[in-house]
C-alpha cells in the first residue's frame, strides 16, 4: 500500500481546509456535505455522541454560531492508498484558556468526493510546559 502519495495529500489537505473554514464560519451546509450521508457515519464530540448523518446534521443546525473561532496546530494528514486518510489536529480557542482540543477525522474518497466517515473531538487540560 502506498502511504502519503503527494497528490492524495494535496486533495485531503484541501478537503480538511474546506472543513476548517466551514467550521469557524458556521457554514452548516458545507459541514453537512463533508460528512458522509450514511447511518454509519459518526462523530464523538466534546459533549455528545452522534450516530448517523441525521444526528450530526441536527447537532450542527442547533449549535450556536458564537465562539467558533480557533487556531489549529500540529496538523497531521496521513493517506493510505488513494481513497483513505486520517487527519489529526490540535486546536485552541481564545475564549477557553488552559485547554487544548484534539480532533481526529477519518476521510474516505467516494464518487462524490472526500467525506468524513468518523470524527472524534475532545478537550483536555493544556499539558504542563506549554
Backbone as a ProteinNet text record, in pm:
[ID]
protein_1_A
[PRIMARY]
XXXXXXXXXXXXXXXXXXXXXXXXXXXXXXXXXXXXXXXXXXXXXXXXXXXXXXXXXXXXXXXXXXXXXXXXXXXXXXXXXXXXXXXXXXXXXXXXXXXXXXXXXXXXXXXXXXXXXXXXXXXXXXXXXX
[TERTIARY]
85.1	0	89.1	49	121	70	160.4	125.5	176.1	90.3	123.6	163.5	84	104.3	85.7	178.6	172.9	42	-12.5	-136.5	-256	-255	-364.1	-353.4	-231.6	-210.2	-266	-238.9	-289	-441.8	-505.2	-652.1	-712.6	-657.9	-713.3	-684.6	-567.5	-536.3	-635.6	-672.1	-771.6	-908.9	-947.1	-1075.8	-1075.8	-965.6	-953.6	-961.9	-894.7	-900.3	-1042.2	-1110.6	-1251.1	-1337.3	-1315.6	-1388.3	-1359.7	-1233.9	-1196.1	-1259.3	-1256.6	-1318.9	-1469.8	-1532.5	-1676.7	-1708	-1621.9	-1644.6	-1640.7	-1532.7	-1520.2	-1615.8	-1660.8	-1756.5	-1901.3	-1923.4	-2056.8	-2132.6	-2062.8	-2122.4	-2179.3	-2299.8	-2361.4	-2381.1	-2415.2	-2437	-2309.5	-2196.4	-2069.9	-2031.6	-2049.6	-2020.2	-2103.1	-2231.5	-2317.6	-2274.2	-2228.3	-2181.2	-2056.7	-1967.6	-1839.8	-1848.6	-1956.7	-1980	-2059.4	-2014.6	-2081.1	-2225.9	-2317.3	-2459.4	-2479.6	-2478.7	-2485.6	-2517.2	-2595.9	-2630.4	-2509	-2402.4	-2282.6	-2179.8	-2201.8	-2111.4	-2128.1	-2016.5	-2030	-1937.4	-1979.1	-1898.7	-1911.3	-1799.3	-1793.6	-1743.5	-1827.6	-1792.4	-1754.3	-1735	-1695.6	-1805	-1928.8	-2038.7	-2148.5	-2120.3	-2225.7	-2166.6	-2245.5	-2212	-2318	-2276.3	-2370.3	-2352	-2460.5	-2458.8	-2544.3	-2481.9	-2552.4	-2556.2	-2564.9	-2563.2	-2678	-2793.8	-2908.4	-2879.2	-2819.5	-2786	-2677.3	-2579.3	-2471.2	-2525.4	-2606.4	-2661	-2758.8	-2831.2	-2919.4	-2840.8	-2728.4	-2640.5	-2590.1	-2546	-2494.3	-2602.6	-2724.5	-2833.7	-2867.4	-2850.2	-2886.9	-2772.4	-2652.4	-2533.8	-2527.6	-2488.7	-2471.4	-2352.4	-2364.4	-2252.4	-2152.3	-2173	-2087	-1965.3	-1848.9	-1728.1	-1668.4	-1684.4	-1631.5	-1488	-1437.6	-1301.3	-1200.8	-1097.8	-994.7	-870	-760.3	-636	-601.3	-541.4	-500.9	-348.3	-298.3	-154.5	-128.9	-8.4	37.6	-54.6	-108.3	-196.2	-114.6	-164	-100.7	-206.6	-177.7	-265.9	-186.3	-238.2	-173.8	-271.9	-225.3	-312.7	-268	-365	-341.3	-401.2	-315.8	-365.2	-419.9	-514.2	-569.8	-704.1	-761.2	-900.2	-929.2	-825.6	-849.6	-742.8	-784.6	-689.8	-737.7	-642.8	-672.4	-613.2	-694.5	-649.1	-660.3	-551.6	-546.9	-493.8	-552.4	-505	-533.2	-454.3	-482.8	-547.9	-634.7	-692.8	-706.5	-704.4	-720.8	-816.6	-896.9	-988.9	-946.4	-945	-904.3	-1004.7	-1125.3	-1228.1	-1217.2	-1131.1	-1114.6	-966.5	-926.9	-786.7	-751.5	-628.5	-581	-626.7	-688.1	-737.4	-683.6	-669.7	-633.1	-731.3	-780.7	-871	-794.3	-850	-791.6	-901	-869	-967	-903.7	-975.5	-932.9	-1049.7	-1018.3	-1119.6	-1067.7	-1155.3	-1125.9	-1198.7	-1122.6	-1175.7	-1166.6	-1270.7	-1272.4	-1316.8	-1250.8	-1289.7	-1401.3	-1513.9	-1628.3	-1646	-1741.4	-1768.5	-1796.6	-1860.4	-1895.1	-1780.1	-1668.6	-1552.2	-1512.9	-1420.1	-1372.1	-1478.3	-1508.2	-1608.6	-1556.2	-1598.9	-1565.3	-1661.9	-1608.2	-1692	-1689.1	-1587.4	-1576.7	-1495.7	-1540.2	-1469.3	-1474.5	-1370.6	-1363.9	-1307	-1373.4	-1328.9	-1325.5	-1216.5	-1208.4	-1123.4	-1137.4	-1062.9	-998.8	-872.2	-800.1	-735	-687.1	-608.4	-480.6	-438.4	-313.6	-200.2	-121.4	-11.5	88.8	149.1	248.3	363.5	418.6	531.4	493.3	368.5	321	323.1
-118.3	0	123.7	220.8	347.7	440.8	493.8	587.1	725.3	824.3	965.4	995.5	945.9	985.4	1136.9	1207.2	1353.5	1412.9	1360.6	1417	1391.3	1279.3	1248.9	1338.3	1360.5	1453.3	1591.2	1639	1769.4	1771.2	1667	1661.1	1660.2	1577.9	1567.9	1695.7	1753	1880	1987.5	1991	2088.1	2060.3	1934.2	1898.9	1936.4	1910.6	1945.3	2096.9	2173.2	2320	2370	2308.4	2344.3	2318.6	2205.7	2174.2	2279.6	2311.7	2407.5	2543.8	2590.1	2718.5	2713.9	2603.9	2590.2	2586.1	2520.9	2510.3	2647.2	2721.8	2850.7	2954.2	2934.3	3025.5	2983.7	2873.5	2817.8	2795.1	2743.7	2709	2567.4	2560.5	2432	2346.2	2407.3	2330.4	2257.3	2325.9	2261.5	2155.1	2183.4	2082	1956.5	1973.9	1858.5	1783.9	1857.1	1794.7	1709.8	1758.4	1690.4	1565.9	1550.7	1425.2	1332.2	1209.3	1110.5	1092.9	1101.1	1078.7	927.4	880.9	737.8	718.6	619.5	591.5	544.8	499.4	451.2	560.6	679.4	791	831.8	861	900.5	1014.5	1084.8	1195.3	1193.3	1168.4	1179.6	1319.4	1400.6	1538.9	1556.7	1681.4	1713.6	1675	1694.8	1664.4	1581.6	1517.9	1443.9	1327	1223.7	1109.3	1105.2	1125.7	1137.9	1021.5	948.8	831.5	858.8	857.4	878.3	1024.7	1045.9	1180.7	1264.6	1205.3	1282.5	1344.1	1268.2	1324.1	1430.3	1407.2	1504.2	1634.3	1627.2	1749.1	1817.4	1741.8	1801.2	1879.1	1825.3	1894.5	2024.2	2018.6	2139	2246.5	2206.9	2302.9	2373.1	2304	2359.7	2432.6	2417	2473.7	2625.1	2692.1	2836.8	2872.7	2977.4	3020.8	3108.7	3130.6	3218.4	3140.6	3202.4	3144.6	3028	3023.4	2910.8	2932.5	3055.1	3083.2	3001.5	2954.9	2875.2	2877	2837.8	2817.7	2670.1	2620.5	2480.2	2471.8	2358.8	2333.9	2184.6	2152.6	2013.6	1924.3	1979.9	1902.5	1797.2	1674	1562.3	1497.6	1489.1	1419.6	1305.2	1184.4	1064.3	995.4	962.8	894.2	749.6	663.6	520.4	481	456.7	432.6	562.9	550.7	668.2	711.9	632.7	657.6	664.6	670.7	675.3	759.7	837.7	924.8	949.9	988	1030.4	1169.9	1261.4	1398.4	1420.9	1466.3	1492.3	1633	1704.5	1838.9	1873.8	1965	2027.4	2161.4	2207.8	2340.1	2409.7	2541.1	2626.1	2738.1	2774.3	2887.7	2993.1	3118.6	3226.1	3241.9	3192	3203.1	3094.1	2995.4	2884.1	2872.2	2926.5	2925.3	2798.6	2753.2	2637.4	2504	2503.2	2379.2	2366.9	2245.1	2217.4	2113.4	2139.3	2045.6	1953.5	1834.1	1735.3	1688.3	1680.3	1639.5	1537.6	1430.3	1330.2	1300.3	1288.3	1257	1146.9	1053.6	953.9	996.8	1017.9	1060.4	944.9	929.7	828.2	896.1	859.9	914.8	829.3	892.9	830.4	895.5	848.6	907.3	1056.6	1099.2	1240.8	1322.9	1259	1329.5	1279.2	1349.8	1313.6	1345.6	1247.1	1264	1206.9	1269.9	1222	1109.2	996.3	884	863.3	920.6	911.2	1030	1087	1200.7	1190.8	1242.6	1247	1382.3	1447.4	1575.9	1565.4	1608.9	1607.3	1727.5	1761.4	1872.4	1823.5	1860.1	1825.1	1951.1	1941.1	2049.4	2065	2189.9	2216.9	2141.9	2062.7	1990.6	2086.8	2044.3	2125.4	2159.3	2278.6	2320.2	2379.9	2397.9	2452.2	2601.8
0	0	0	-78.3	-83.3	25.7	104.1	211	172.9	191.5	167	22.5	-71.6	-211	-220.7	-281.6	-280.7	-333.3	-442.7	-497.3	-405.5	-335.4	-242.5	-118.9	-70.9	41.1	5	-116.2	-160.1	-155.9	-206.8	-210	-69.4	19.1	154.5	233	213	280	238.5	111.5	64.1	125.9	135.2	196.5	344.2	412.6	553.9	572.8	487.3	495.3	468.9	376	348.9	472.3	538.1	660.8	767.6	788.2	892.4	866.5	742.7	708.1	732.4	697.7	720.7	869.7	947.7	1091.5	1158.8	1136.5	1204.3	1146.1	1022.5	960.8	978.2	1051.3	1073.8	943.1	842.6	714.3	726.1	779	811	686.2	575.9	452.2	410.3	416	379.2	480.5	609.8	711.9	687.9	658.5	632.2	507	406.9	283.2	307.9	393.2	412.8	500.7	575.8	647.9	556.5	544.6	458.9	502.1	406.5	434.7	444.9	569.7	595.7	743.5	774.7	914.6	994.4	926.4	994.9	1021.1	967.4	994	1138.7	1208.2	1348.5	1384	1488.3	1541.7	1692.8	1759.6	1904.5	1935.2	1996.6	2026	2171.2	2208.1	2344.7	2443.6	2405.6	2497.1	2435.3	2321	2252.7	2174.7	2157.7	2073.4	1964.6	1840.9	1730.1	1634.1	1611	1524.3	1401.7	1286.3	1160.6	1120.2	990.5	935.6	989.8	1013	1062.9	1199.6	1290.6	1421.7	1410.6	1324.8	1308	1250.5	1147.2	1086.7	1181.7	1261.3	1362.2	1465.7	1509	1602.9	1541.7	1418	1350.7	1340.3	1308.8	1292.5	1423.5	1535.8	1666.5	1734.8	1685.9	1751.9	1735.9	1842.3	1838.5	1750	1669.6	1586	1661	1789.6	1868.7	1920	1912.4	1971.9	1897	1766.4	1689.6	1641.6	1650.9	1604.2	1684.2	1616.2	1681.6	1596.7	1657.3	1583.2	1591.4	1486.6	1484.4	1484.9	1529.9	1528.8	1521	1482.7	1476.5	1394.4	1287.1	1199.6	1125.5	1129.2	1059.3	971.6	843	749.5	690.8	707.8	656	563.3	443.1	348.2	332.6	307.2	290.7	156.9	59.8	-74.8	-132.7	-223.2	-290.2	-233.1	-141.8	-104.8	44.3	128.9	273	338.8	439.4	509.2	651.3	734.9	871.5	888.8	940.1	968.6	1118.8	1179.1	1323.1	1344.9	1440.4	1469.8	1614.7	1666.3	1795.7	1766.4	1857.5	1840	1974	1964.9	2084.2	2050.4	2148.1	2135.5	2237	2195.9	2288	2401.3	2382.9	2486.9	2592.4	2569.2	2663.1	2695.8	2809	2847.3	2924.6	2907.5	2982.8	2928.1	2810.1	2749.1	2607.9	2561.8	2423.5	2369.7	2249.6	2184.8	2091.7	2074.9	1984.6	1890.6	1764.7	1664.4	1571	1547.7	1450.2	1357.9	1230.4	1130.5	1039.3	1006.3	904.5	778.1	671.3	542.4	443.3	361	255.9	126.5	15.8	-113.7	-173.7	-198.5	-264.3	-401.4	-477.8	-609.5	-598.2	-489.3	-469.9	-411.7	-379	-327.1	-189.1	-125.7	7.5	111.4	197.6	301.5	433.3	542.8	676.7	711.1	755.2	796.3	947.3	1013.6	1159.1	1208.6	1321.3	1379.6	1531	1593	1739.2	1779.2	1872.8	1926	2077.6	2137.6	2282.4	2327.8	2453.9	2512.4	2641.5	2659.3	2782.4	2838.3	2961.7	3017.6	2936	2920.6	2848.4	2919.1	2845.3	2909.6	2974.1	3082	3153.7	3059.5	3078.4	2998.7	2865.4	2842.7	2715.1	2717.2
[MASK]
++++++++++++++++++++++++++++++++++++++++++++++++++++++++++++++++++++++++++++++++++++++++++++++++++++++++++++++++++++++++++++++++++

